Amino acid sequence: MSVLEVFGQNLRNLTALRGSQTSIAQDLDINRIQFQRYLRSESFPKPNVLRKICDYFGVDARILTDLLTPAQLELISAGLYKTATMPPEIAAMQEAVGFCAPDQDYFHGSNEFPDGIYQIWRGANSRRDCATQLLMRVHTLAAARVVRGYTSRDLSPRHLRGFGRKREFRGMVLRQREGYTILFFHSEPSRAISLMHLRTIELGLMSAATGISVLARSEQEFGNRITRCLVMKVEGGLPGMLEAARMPAFLPWDEVPKQIYPFIRPQKECF
């Protein structure tokens, strides 16, 4: 296999771990057509572009010469395979977490809140006359449990609606003595932090949890910083996920499904 073919194969495997080719090309600020040429083993990137690709995926220039093994790809997917220099902001975050939780295990005992696709229902933060819903994925890495999702285009400023990475949020699922806390980190330019505290409940045959959602920001006259929320596991495979994904981001309170409304209805919150 030629060097060109090795690079193309590695890039295809790495791209499959991260999402759509279009969103990755946008993240890397590479022309989409040129990025597809790399994927098809038709072209090499320039050195500065290669470094950008390596830093993005957490690998090094050996992706030009050595095929990544399934074991290496699994570690990369779990965020545990790092040959590139760790950016200082990531090193700082790891340092802070290591200091704050030196001996606590927040990831043990998560059977009540299994991995999967979940639909979040809560009162809208930006307005008080409606609820909002969105999807997130909960999954387990080698040990830690994490989440990932995207805010709706309707919830984003108009100039950011086409950029998936800028609408992305990620987080961690932490098991407390009582319930779960999900800590969310929102991408630039928002750079907001939010959290949900949840306790699992029985809601028919579905896995569900209810609690509060908190957005860390200054008080706003017409918005909410704390809302009630309900999180439900999406069942029914791909059809169920597509049905949930096609729902509007905002729903007036009188259009919220009856089985959901009691868990998220506002009750004189004034935050």
N, C-alpha and C positions, 0 to 999 in steps of 0.2 A: 504494500500500500504506500502510495507516494505521500510526501509531506503535506501536499495540498489536500489530499483525501483524508489524512489523519485529522487535520485541523477542521475540515468541514464536518466530519463525523462527531468530533468532540463538541463542536459548537452546536450541532443539532441536539445532542444529548443534553447539554447544559441548558439550552433554550427550553427544552421540554420540561425541565424542572421548575422553570420560573414563570411561565405564562405564555402569552401570545407573542409571536414574532414582532408584530407591529408595536406593542407596548414596550418591548425590550429595545427595539431600535430607537424609539422615542427617548427612553431612559438614557441610552448611550449617545444620543444626539448623532446617530448615523442614518444616512439616507436609507429608506426602507428597501429600495431596489438593490443598493449596494450591499446591505446586510443579507439579503437573499442570495446574492452572488457568493458571499462567504459561506452561507449554509449549503450551497450546491457545490462547494469545492471548486469554484470557478475563479476565485481571486484571493489574494492575501491582503490583510490589512497593513497599513503603514505602522511603523513602530509605536507612534503615539496613540494610534487607535487600538493596537494590540494591547498596550498597557491598560487602556481604559476598559477593554473587554475582560482582561485578567482580573483587574481590581473589582469589577462588577460581580464576577462569579466566584471570587476568592480562590483563584488558581494562579499559575505562573506560565511562563512562555513554553513550558514543556508540552502544552496542548498543541504545539506545532509538530511535535515529533513523537509523542507517546500517547497511544489510545488510553483514555480513562477507563478503568475497570468498573464493573458493576458495584464492587465494594466502595470504590472511591466516589462514584456517583451517589451512592446511598449516604455517605458521610457528607457530601456537598449538600444534598437535599436536607439533611438534618442540621446543617450549619456547623458541622464539626470538622470539616476539612479545610484548613486554611494554610496555604503556602505563601500567599501574598502578604505583604506587610499590613498589619492591622491598622486601619485608620485611627487617629488619636481619639476621635469622638466615641468609637466603639470600645476602645481600650478603657476610656474613662467610665463608660457605662458599666462594663464588666467589673471594674474596680469598685464602683459604688455599690453594685448588687452584692459583691463578695463581702464588703464591709457591713452592709445593712443586715444581711442574713447569713452569718457565718456558720450557723449550725441548725437552722430551721429547715424542715422539709415541707415545702408548700406544694409538692407535686404528687405526694403519695395519697392513695385512697380516692381516686376519681371515678369510680365505677358508676356512681349515680349520675354523672354528667358525661356521657360517652362522646367519643369523637364523631364528627359528622357535620352536616350543613344545618345551620340554625337560622330561624327567622326571628329578628328582634322587633318587638312592638313597644313603643313608648310614646309619651307626649313629646311633641316637637319642641326643640330648644329655641327656635327662632320666632315662634308664634304660639299663642295659647288657644287658638280656636280649632286645633286639629291634632291628630296623632301622626306618627311617621313609622314606617317599617323598612327594614333592610336586612340583608343576608350576611352571615359570616360563617367561616369554616373553622371548626375546632379540630386540631389534630395533635398527635403526640410525636415529638422528636425522639431522640435517643432516650431522654429522661424528662425533659421539660414539656409542658403542654402550652400550646400557643394558638392564637387566632389570627385570621386574616380576612379582610373584606374591603369593600369599596363603598364610599358614600354615593348616594344617587346623584346623577347629573343635576337633578332638580335642586339638590341641597348645596351645590357648588356654585361659586361665582361663574358668570357666563364665560369668562376668558379661560377657565380651567376645565370646562366640561368635557373637552375632548382628550384630556390627558389622564389616563388611568392611574399612573403612578402618583400623581398629585392628589388624587382622590382616595388613595389607599390608606387604610389603617391596619396596624398590626398590634398584637398584644400578647399577654400571658395570662393563663388561667391558674389562679392560686387557690389551693385548698386550705381553708381556715378550719379552726376548731368548729365553727358554726358556719356552714355554707361555703360559698365560693366568691372570690373577687376576681373580676377580669379587669386588668389594667391595660388601657389602650394608648397607643402612641400614634398620632396622626402625622402624615407626611408634610414636608414643606409645600407651600409656604404657610400652611396653617400652624404646624408644630404645636398643636393643642394636645392636652392630656385629658383623658376621661376615664371613668371607671364604672363598673356595675357590681353591686353586691347582690348575690342571688341565693335563694334556697330552693332546692328541688321540690316539686309538687307532683301530684297525680292529676293529669288532665286527660281523662279518657284513657286511651292506649298510647298516648304520645309522651315522650320524654320532654319535660318542661321545667322551667324554673322562673321564679318571680322575685322581684325586689325593687331596687332603686338604681337609677342611672344619674351620674353626676358629671357635669362638664366644668372643668376648671377654667373659669373666665370671670371677668368683672360683671357686676349686675347690669341688666338691661331692662328698660322700662316695659317692653312688650314681649320679653322672652323668659325662658326658664333655664335655670342651671341644674335643678334637681327635678326629676320626673320619675313616676312609677314605670316599671317595665315588666314585660313578659318575654321569655325566650323559649321558643318551641323548636324541637328537632323536626326538620323537613323530611317527611316520609314519601314513599311512592317513586323513588328513583328519579331519573332525569325528568319525566313529566311533572312530578311534584315540584322539583326545583325550578323548572321553567315557569310553572304557574305562579309560584311565589315571586320569581324575578320580574314577572310582567305586571305585577300589581303596582299601582301608583305609589310614589314615595310619601305623599301627604294624603290623608283621608280625614274629612270632617268627622267630628266626634259621633254624629248620628249615623255614619256609614261604617264605623268600626264593627267587625263581627261581634255578635252578641256574646259568644263564649270568651272573647278576649277583653271586651270593654271593662268588666268588673275589676280586672287586674291592673289596668293602666289609667282608669278614670281619675281626673284631677280631684283632689280633696283639700282645697284651700291652701295649696302650696304657695309660698310667697318668697321664693328664692330666685 
